[in-house]
Amino acid sequence: MNAAIQGILLGGEYALIACGLSLTFGVMRLVNLAHGDLAVCGAYLALVLSSALGVPVWWTLPLLLPLAFGAGVLLQLSVLGRALRGGDLAPVLVTFGLSVVIENLLLVGAGANTRSLDGGSLALASVELPGGIVVSWLRVTGLVVALVVLGVLQVLLSYTSWGRSVRATSDDLDTARLVGVRVRPVFASVAGVAVATAALAGVFLGVISAFDPNAGGTLLIFAFEAVVIGGLGSLWGTLAGGVALGLTQQLVGEWNSQYAVLAVHLLFLLVLAVRPQGLFR
């Protein structure tokens, strides 16, 4: 029972890091190989802001998230947009190069030392459930934040003019242009949301565990697997995929921790072989 609860909470963390990746693929058909590195950048930026302003890391979010959104918009307008016009392979190569550049810039600017973020009292608080199961409030908060982010995105996509433009662009890019949708601002706003959610996930991951400039690759793998398992472009599918990964990792880890991560990757390969479109597409 404890492993199942911890697995669901861990799955919320995976879903939070993966939701931006799912959104960019669903709208722009872009697999951003630098997504994990952008999350790590969010953690480092939170560390810098927290130290410079002398405030707890959570108080940096009202400044950090708009900065991350703006960075995503600039990234789309300056780099990703050009790559998308270069054919199917160009975005993969460009985002791979972006990942390498980000990692090396972080190594030069921050060094290779492992860092962590101070989550204050929230990081230390816990609640005891019936049966003696102790659950971290920080991990519960991470799951709640993932649900809120996914829920808000779903509402925006379903009930706003921006959402209608995004859905039209996702369904058929050429038709969206013909009916007057301004595709360039849509892509820029989607990239901004994706980077902002990645930065938010990076902050949570930085509080829960340690991070370094090379951590982005691991984050990308888990995020990508959650997106594929849930169904490419499906937001709630991404949550289900993340929970599936978290449950697998925790339940197998209870039996033998040596095989926990391997089991996650095997689950990914199994879903890819049996239902390549994902479980919820």
MOVEN-V23986 format. One record per residue. N is the residue number from 0. PHI is phi as a letter, one per 30 degrees, with the letter a starting at -180 (none if undefined). Layout:
n: [N & N]
phi: [PHI & PHI]
This chain:
n: [0 & 1 & 2 & 3 & 4 & 5 & 6 & 7 & 8 & 9 & 10 & 11 & 12 & 13 & 14 & 15 & 16 & 17 & 18 & 19 & 20 & 21 & 22 & 23 & 24 & 25 & 26 & 27 & 28 & 29 & 30 & 31 & 32 & 33 & 34 & 35 & 36 & 37 & 38 & 39 & 40 & 41 & 42 & 43 & 44 & 45 & 46 & 47 & 48 & 49 & 50 & 51 & 52 & 53 & 54 & 55 & 56 & 57 & 58 & 59 & 60 & 61 & 62 & 63 & 64 & 65 & 66 & 67 & 68 & 69 & 70 & 71 & 72 & 73 & 74 & 75 & 76 & 77 & 78 & 79 & 80 & 81 & 82 & 83 & 84 & 85 & 86 & 87 & 88 & 89 & 90 & 91 & 92 & 93 & 94 & 95 & 96 & 97 & 98 & 99 & 100 & 101 & 102 & 103 & 104 & 105 & 106 & 107 & 108 & 109 & 110 & 111 & 112 & 113 & 114 & 115 & 116 & 117 & 118 & 119 & 120 & 121 & 122 & 123 & 124 & 125 & 126 & 127 & 128 & 129 & 130 & 131 & 132 & 133 & 134 & 135 & 136 & 137 & 138 & 139 & 140 & 141 & 142 & 143 & 144 & 145 & 146 & 147 & 148 & 149 & 150 & 151 & 152 & 153 & 154 & 155 & 156 & 157 & 158 & 159 & 160 & 161 & 162 & 163 & 164 & 165 & 166 & 167 & 168 & 169 & 170 & 171 & 172 & 173 & 174 & 175 & 176 & 177 & 178 & 179 & 180 & 181 & 182 & 183 & 184 & 185 & 186 & 187 & 188 & 189 & 190 & 191 & 192 & 193 & 194 & 195 & 196 & 197 & 198 & 199 & 200 & 201 & 202 & 203 & 204 & 205 & 206 & 207 & 208 & 209 & 210 & 211 & 212 & 213 & 214 & 215 & 216 & 217 & 218 & 219 & 220 & 221 & 222 & 223 & 224 & 225 & 226 & 227 & 228 & 229 & 230 & 231 & 232 & 233 & 234 & 235 & 236 & 237 & 238 & 239 & 240 & 241 & 242 & 243 & 244 & 245 & 246 & 247 & 248 & 249 & 250 & 251 & 252 & 253 & 254 & 255 & 256 & 257 & 258 & 259 & 260 & 261 & 262 & 263 & 264 & 265 & 266 & 267 & 268 & 269 & 270 & 271 & 272 & 273 & 274 & 275 & 276 & 277 & 278 & 279 & 280]
phi: [none & d & d & d & d & d & d & d & d & d & d & d & d & d & d & d & d & d & d & d & d & d & d & d & d & d & c & c & h & c & c & d & d & c & e & d & d & d & d & d & e & d & d & d & d & d & d & d & d & d & d & d & d & i & b & e & d & d & d & d & d & d & c & d & d & d & d & d & d & d & d & d & d & d & d & d & d & c & b & d & d & d & d & d & d & c & j & d & d & e & d & d & d & d & d & d & d & d & e & d & d & d & e & d & d & d & d & d & d & c & i & c & d & d & b & b & c & d & d & i & d & d & d & c & d & a & b & c & c & e & j & i & d & c & b & d & d & d & d & d & d & d & d & d & d & d & d & d & d & d & d & d & d & d & d & d & d & c & b & b & d & d & d & d & d & d & d & d & d & d & d & a & d & d & d & e & d & d & c & j & d & d & d & d & d & d & d & d & d & d & d & d & d & d & d & d & d & d & d & d & d & d & d & d & d & d & d & d & b & d & b & b & d & c & d & d & d & d & d & d & d & d & d & d & d & d & d & d & d & d & k & e & i & c & d & d & d & d & d & d & d & d & d & d & d & d & d & d & d & d & d & d & d & d & d & a & d & d & c & d & d & e & d & d & d & d & d & e & d & d & d & d & d & d & b & d & d & j & d & b & b]
